Amino acid sequence: MRGFFRGVLRAQRLWVQGGGPGWGAGYCHWRPIHSCSALVYRRHGPDLDQLRMEQWDFQAIGPHSVRLQMLAAPVNPADINMMQGTYPILPEFPAVGGNEGVGEVVEVGDEVTSVRVGDWVLPVDAGFGTWRTEVVCEATELLRAPRDVSLLGAATIAVNPFTAYRMLHDFQQLRPGDTVIQNGANSAVGQAVIQIAAALGLRTINIVRNRPNYEGLSADLKAMGADYVITEEELHRTGLGLILQEVPKPRLGLNCVGGLSGGLVLSHLDSGGTLVTYGGMAKKPLQIPAKSLIFKNISLKGFWMTQWKRNNRKDLHLLQSVVDALCAMLRSGQLTPPRCVLVPFQQYAQAIQATVQPHQPKQVLLMQ
């Protein structure tokens, strides 16, 4: 059974040989070792009322496992989709919510050498179940995070900045001065793309939907390092003529919206460019101009962070190197955590409800 459940099922107990007076030789009884508070759901549903805080017992650590105290864990859209039953991977029931977060090692098994007591750690894979106060898992399920970065930085680095980092490295051999174009630039991934691209010396053209506070949003994104911010409506109306007098045509396009917006990104790529789709917020088919494929040889790719991590699951050095690079950017100020609302763990319902509302900042549960 996956580490997602390890250490959280109430039915788990440690077999203890023998007992007090009157117990027969070889008789075994159950004894709980530790307990934790966990946000648990036992069915899928659109209303999210299936999530409950429960006290669960879990077993002692083994020689290759560790015990963590979870410190902070964000509530991401993928977490909501998993509870609703619409995400591509779904846990077995009962399930603990949460895919991302940071914990502190409080106990290690005798044969564990990769982490020590006091280390901050992040889960390697999705479905870990970070919405709980403690967990026992295998040491190989964890990556280290330095303690000299902020708690929020460590808690929110493994999904959105990780996604941005890999997309900027995996699809085109970009060099300083090259241009990246993206839609959904104000999303969590979009903001990470802006900052990481700036750190790499790349120029960014950032598309957002028109809104009443567009000028303020544009100023915020430019303060993060965005070179250009343009609305979908303006791009459709005027194109990138003036911008492309100042920067090269984009070789990489990042699409998290789909529909007309995704087609706009595609149509402005340079010949031989690549469009990477990692989301579909518009819930509309991607509009693909045939001439872009025929005459410009544009490549279409998809990216899903969970699958990338699973494809590289055995290469912990590679996974750790990405965390190290991102934490170095956090430390230097080149990357900053997203705007967050800190929510005490007991008030989890507030964080869940805020996450499903539009235009809300990221919600982060604080366990300690």
C-alpha positions as CSV (number, residue, x, y, z in Angstrom):
1,M,0.0,0.0,0.0
2,R,1.3,3.4,-0.9
3,G,2.9,5.8,1.5
4,F,-0.2,7.8,1.2
5,F,-1.9,5.6,3.8
6,R,1.2,4.5,5.7
7,G,0.8,5.5,9.3
8,V,-2.8,6.9,9.2
9,L,-5.3,4.1,9.3
10,R,-7.0,3.7,12.7
11,A,-7.0,0.0,12.3
12,Q,-3.2,-0.2,12.2
13,R,-1.7,-1.4,15.5
14,L,1.6,-2.8,16.6
15,W,1.5,-6.5,17.5
16,V,2.9,-7.0,21.0
17,Q,3.9,-10.4,22.1
18,G,2.9,-11.7,25.5
19,G,1.0,-9.5,28.0
20,G,0.0,-9.2,31.6
21,P,-1.0,-11.9,34.0
22,G,-3.5,-14.3,32.5
23,W,-2.4,-13.8,28.9
24,G,-1.5,-17.1,27.3
25,A,2.0,-17.6,25.9
26,G,2.2,-16.3,22.3
27,Y,-1.0,-14.3,22.6
28,C,-0.9,-11.0,20.7
29,H,-2.9,-7.8,21.4
30,W,-3.1,-4.4,19.6
31,R,-1.5,-1.3,21.1
32,P,-1.7,2.2,19.5
33,I,1.7,3.9,19.3
34,H,1.0,7.5,18.1
35,S,-2.0,9.4,17.0
36,C,-2.5,12.4,14.8
37,S,-5.2,14.8,13.5
38,A,-5.9,14.2,9.9
39,L,-8.4,15.6,7.3
40,V,-10.0,12.4,5.9
41,Y,-12.6,11.7,3.2
42,R,-14.2,8.4,2.4
43,R,-16.1,9.3,-0.8
44,H,-16.0,11.7,-3.7
45,G,-18.5,14.5,-4.1
46,P,-18.8,17.9,-5.7
47,D,-19.8,19.7,-2.4
48,L,-16.6,18.8,-0.5
49,D,-18.6,18.2,2.7
50,Q,-17.1,14.7,2.9
51,L,-13.9,16.0,4.5
52,R,-13.7,15.5,8.2
53,M,-11.0,16.0,10.8
54,E,-10.4,12.7,12.6
55,Q,-8.0,11.4,15.3
56,W,-6.0,8.4,13.8
57,D,-3.5,6.1,15.4
58,F,-0.5,5.0,13.5
59,Q,2.3,2.5,14.0
60,A,5.9,3.0,15.2
61,I,8.6,3.6,12.6
62,G,10.6,0.8,11.0
63,P,14.3,0.7,10.2
64,H,13.8,2.5,6.8
65,S,11.0,4.9,7.8
66,V,10.7,8.3,9.5
67,R,8.2,10.2,11.5
68,L,7.3,13.7,10.5
69,Q,5.4,16.6,12.1
70,M,3.7,18.4,9.3
71,L,4.3,22.1,9.6
72,A,2.3,23.7,6.7
73,A,0.4,22.4,3.7
74,P,-1.3,24.5,0.9
75,V,-4.7,23.8,-0.5
76,N,-4.3,23.5,-4.3
77,P,-6.9,23.0,-7.0
78,A,-5.6,19.5,-7.6
79,D,-6.5,18.7,-4.0
80,I,-10.0,19.8,-4.6
81,N,-10.2,17.8,-7.8
82,M,-9.1,14.7,-6.0
83,M,-11.8,15.0,-3.4
84,Q,-14.4,15.6,-6.2
85,G,-13.2,12.5,-8.0
86,T,-12.2,14.4,-11.2
87,Y,-8.4,14.2,-11.0
88,P,-6.5,11.7,-13.2
89,I,-5.2,9.9,-10.1
90,L,-7.4,9.1,-7.2
91,P,-6.5,7.5,-3.8
92,E,-8.0,4.5,-2.1
93,F,-10.4,5.2,0.7
94,P,-10.1,6.3,3.4
95,A,-7.9,9.1,2.1
96,V,-6.0,11.9,3.7
97,G,-6.2,15.1,1.6
98,G,-3.2,17.2,0.5
99,N,-0.5,16.7,-2.0
100,E,2.0,19.4,-1.1
101,G,3.6,20.6,2.2
102,V,6.6,20.7,4.4
103,G,7.2,18.6,7.5
104,E,10.0,18.3,10.1
105,V,11.6,15.0,10.9
106,V,11.1,14.1,14.5
107,E,12.2,10.4,14.5
108,V,14.2,8.2,12.1
109,G,14.7,4.5,11.7
110,D,17.9,2.8,12.5
111,E,19.0,2.4,8.8
112,V,17.9,5.9,7.6
113,T,20.9,8.0,6.4
114,S,19.2,10.4,3.9
115,V,17.6,12.7,6.5
116,R,18.1,13.5,10.2
117,V,16.0,14.7,13.1
118,G,15.2,18.3,12.6
119,D,15.4,18.3,8.8
120,W,12.6,19.9,6.8
121,V,11.3,17.6,4.1
122,L,8.9,17.5,1.2
123,P,6.9,14.6,-0.3
124,V,8.2,13.3,-3.6
125,D,4.9,12.1,-5.0
126,A,1.3,13.3,-5.2
127,G,-1.2,11.6,-3.0
128,F,1.0,11.8,0.1
129,G,-1.7,13.1,2.3
130,T,-0.2,16.3,3.8
131,W,-3.3,17.5,5.6
132,R,-2.4,15.9,9.0
133,T,-0.3,16.7,12.0
134,E,2.0,13.7,11.8
135,V,2.9,10.9,9.5
136,V,5.1,7.9,9.2
137,C,6.6,7.1,5.8
138,E,9.6,5.6,4.0
139,A,12.6,7.9,3.9
140,T,12.7,7.4,0.1
141,E,9.4,9.2,-0.2
142,L,11.0,12.5,0.9
143,L,13.2,15.3,-0.4
144,R,15.1,17.7,1.8
145,A,14.4,21.4,2.1
146,P,16.8,23.8,3.7
147,R,15.7,25.4,6.9
148,D,17.1,28.8,5.8
149,V,14.2,29.4,3.5
150,S,10.8,30.6,4.7
151,L,8.2,28.2,5.8
152,L,5.8,29.4,3.1
153,G,8.5,29.1,0.5
154,A,9.3,25.5,1.4
155,A,5.6,24.5,1.7
156,T,4.7,25.8,-1.7
157,I,7.7,25.0,-3.8
158,A,7.1,21.4,-4.9
159,V,4.1,21.9,-7.3
160,N,3.9,25.3,-9.0
161,P,7.6,26.5,-9.0
162,F,8.6,22.9,-9.8
163,T,6.3,22.9,-12.8
164,A,7.5,26.2,-14.0
165,Y,11.2,25.2,-13.7
166,R,10.8,21.9,-15.6
167,M,8.8,23.5,-18.4
168,L,11.5,26.2,-18.9
169,H,14.2,23.5,-19.1
170,D,12.7,20.5,-20.8
171,F,11.2,21.5,-24.2
172,Q,13.5,24.1,-25.8
173,Q,17.2,24.8,-25.3
174,L,16.7,28.4,-24.2
175,R,19.5,30.8,-23.8
176,P,19.6,34.3,-22.1
177,G,17.8,36.7,-24.3
178,D,15.3,34.2,-25.7
179,T,11.6,34.8,-25.3
180,V,8.9,32.8,-23.6
181,I,5.2,33.6,-24.1
182,Q,2.5,32.4,-21.7
183,N,-1.2,32.8,-20.9
184,G,-2.6,32.6,-17.4
185,A,0.4,34.7,-16.4
186,N,-1.2,35.7,-13.1
187,S,-1.7,32.1,-12.0
188,A,0.7,30.5,-9.4
189,V,2.6,28.7,-12.1
190,G,2.6,31.8,-14.3
191,Q,4.1,34.0,-11.6
192,A,6.8,31.3,-11.0
193,V,7.5,31.2,-14.7
194,I,8.0,35.0,-14.7
195,Q,10.5,34.9,-11.8
196,I,12.5,31.8,-12.8
197,A,12.7,33.1,-16.4
198,A,14.0,36.4,-15.2
199,A,16.6,34.6,-13.1
200,L,17.7,32.7,-16.3
201,G,17.9,35.8,-18.4
202,L,14.9,35.0,-20.5
203,R,12.3,37.6,-21.7
204,T,8.6,36.9,-21.0
205,I,5.4,38.0,-22.8
206,N,2.6,37.5,-20.4
207,I,-1.1,37.3,-21.4
208,V,-3.9,37.8,-18.9
209,R,-7.6,38.2,-19.2
210,N,-9.0,41.8,-19.1
211,R,-10.3,42.8,-15.6
212,P,-11.1,46.0,-13.7
213,N,-7.7,46.0,-11.9
214,Y,-5.6,45.2,-15.0
215,E,-3.2,48.1,-14.4
216,G,-2.5,47.0,-10.9
217,L,-2.1,43.4,-11.9
218,S,0.3,44.4,-14.7
219,A,2.4,46.4,-12.3
220,D,2.6,43.5,-9.9
221,L,3.7,41.1,-12.6
222,K,6.3,43.5,-13.9
223,A,7.6,44.0,-10.4
224,M,8.2,40.2,-10.4
225,G,10.2,40.4,-13.6
226,A,7.7,40.3,-16.4
227,D,8.9,42.1,-19.5
228,Y,5.5,42.6,-21.1
229,V,2.0,42.1,-19.9
230,I,-0.9,42.2,-22.4
231,T,-4.6,41.2,-22.3
232,E,-6.1,38.5,-24.5
233,E,-8.3,41.1,-26.1
234,E,-5.4,43.4,-27.0
235,L,-3.3,40.6,-28.3
236,H,-6.2,39.4,-30.6
237,R,-6.7,43.0,-31.8
238,T,-3.2,44.3,-32.3
239,G,-0.8,41.3,-32.2
240,L,2.8,41.5,-31.0
241,G,4.2,43.7,-33.7
242,L,5.6,46.4,-31.4
243,I,6.9,44.0,-28.8
244,L,8.6,41.8,-31.4
245,Q,10.6,44.9,-32.5
246,E,12.3,44.7,-29.1
247,V,12.6,40.9,-28.4
248,P,13.0,37.8,-30.5
249,K,9.9,35.8,-31.4
250,P,9.1,33.3,-28.7
251,R,10.5,29.8,-29.0
252,L,8.5,28.4,-26.1
253,G,4.8,29.0,-25.4
254,L,3.1,27.9,-22.1
255,N,-0.7,27.3,-22.1
256,C,-2.8,26.7,-19.1
257,V,-6.1,28.2,-20.5
258,G,-6.9,26.5,-23.8
259,G,-9.5,27.6,-26.2
260,L,-8.9,30.9,-28.1
261,S,-6.2,32.0,-25.6
262,G,-4.1,28.8,-26.2
263,G,-4.5,29.4,-30.0
264,L,-3.2,33.0,-29.6
265,V,-0.1,31.7,-27.8
266,L,0.5,29.1,-30.5
267,S,0.1,31.5,-33.4
268,H,2.8,33.9,-32.1
269,L,5.5,31.3,-31.7
270,D,8.6,31.3,-33.9
271,S,9.2,28.6,-36.5
272,G,10.3,25.4,-34.8
273,G,8.8,26.6,-31.5
274,T,7.0,24.5,-28.9
275,L,3.6,25.0,-27.3
276,V,3.4,23.2,-23.9
277,T,-0.1,22.8,-22.5
278,Y,-0.3,22.1,-18.7
279,G,-3.8,23.2,-17.9
280,G,-7.2,23.9,-19.4
281,M,-8.9,26.5,-17.3
282,A,-11.2,27.7,-20.1
283,K,-12.5,24.1,-20.4
284,K,-12.6,24.6,-24.2
285,P,-10.7,22.8,-26.9
286,L,-7.4,24.3,-27.9
287,Q,-7.7,26.2,-31.2
288,I,-4.9,25.1,-33.4
289,P,-4.2,27.1,-36.6
290,A,-3.3,24.6,-39.3
291,K,-0.8,27.0,-40.9
292,S,1.2,27.1,-37.6
293,L,1.8,23.3,-37.9
294,I,2.3,23.2,-41.6
295,F,4.4,26.2,-42.3
296,K,6.1,26.9,-39.0
297,N,6.6,23.2,-37.8
298,I,5.3,24.0,-34.3
299,S,5.5,21.2,-31.8
300,L,2.6,20.5,-29.4
301,K,3.5,19.0,-26.0
302,G,1.7,18.3,-22.7
303,F,3.2,18.5,-19.2
304,W,1.9,17.1,-16.0
305,M,4.2,17.5,-12.9
306,T,2.9,14.3,-11.2
307,Q,3.8,12.2,-14.2
308,W,7.2,13.8,-14.6
309,K,8.0,13.0,-11.0
310,R,6.8,9.4,-11.4
311,N,8.8,9.0,-14.5
312,N,11.9,10.1,-12.6
313,R,11.0,8.5,-9.3
314,K,14.1,6.4,-9.0
315,D,16.4,9.4,-9.7
316,L,16.2,11.1,-6.3
317,H,19.3,13.1,-7.2
318,L,17.5,14.7,-10.1
319,L,14.4,15.4,-8.0
320,Q,16.5,16.9,-5.2
321,S,18.5,19.0,-7.6
322,V,15.4,20.8,-8.7
323,V,14.4,21.5,-5.1
324,D,17.9,22.8,-4.4
325,A,17.9,25.1,-7.4
326,L,14.5,26.5,-6.5
327,C,15.5,27.0,-2.8
328,A,18.6,28.8,-4.0
329,M,16.3,31.2,-5.9
330,L,14.2,31.6,-2.7
331,R,17.2,32.3,-0.7
332,S,18.5,34.9,-3.1
333,G,15.1,36.6,-3.5
334,Q,14.8,35.7,-7.2
335,L,11.8,33.7,-6.3
336,T,9.2,34.6,-3.8
337,P,6.3,32.6,-2.4
338,P,2.8,33.4,-3.8
339,R,0.5,35.6,-1.8
340,C,-1.0,33.3,0.8
341,V,-3.6,33.3,3.5
342,L,-2.5,31.3,6.6
343,V,-5.2,29.2,8.1
344,P,-5.0,27.4,11.4
345,F,-5.5,23.6,10.8
346,Q,-8.7,23.5,12.9
347,Q,-10.3,26.0,10.5
348,Y,-9.6,23.9,7.4
349,A,-13.2,24.4,6.1
350,Q,-12.4,28.1,5.6
351,A,-9.4,27.3,3.4
352,I,-11.4,24.7,1.3
353,Q,-14.2,27.1,0.6
354,A,-11.8,30.0,-0.3
355,T,-9.9,27.7,-2.7
356,V,-13.0,27.0,-4.8
357,Q,-13.9,30.7,-5.1
358,P,-12.4,32.7,-8.0
359,H,-9.6,35.2,-7.6
360,Q,-8.6,34.1,-4.1
361,P,-5.0,33.9,-2.8
362,K,-3.5,30.5,-2.0
363,Q,-4.7,29.0,1.3
364,V,-2.1,27.4,3.5
365,L,-2.9,25.2,6.5
366,L,-0.7,25.7,9.5
367,M,-0.5,22.5,11.6
368,Q,1.8,23.7,14.4
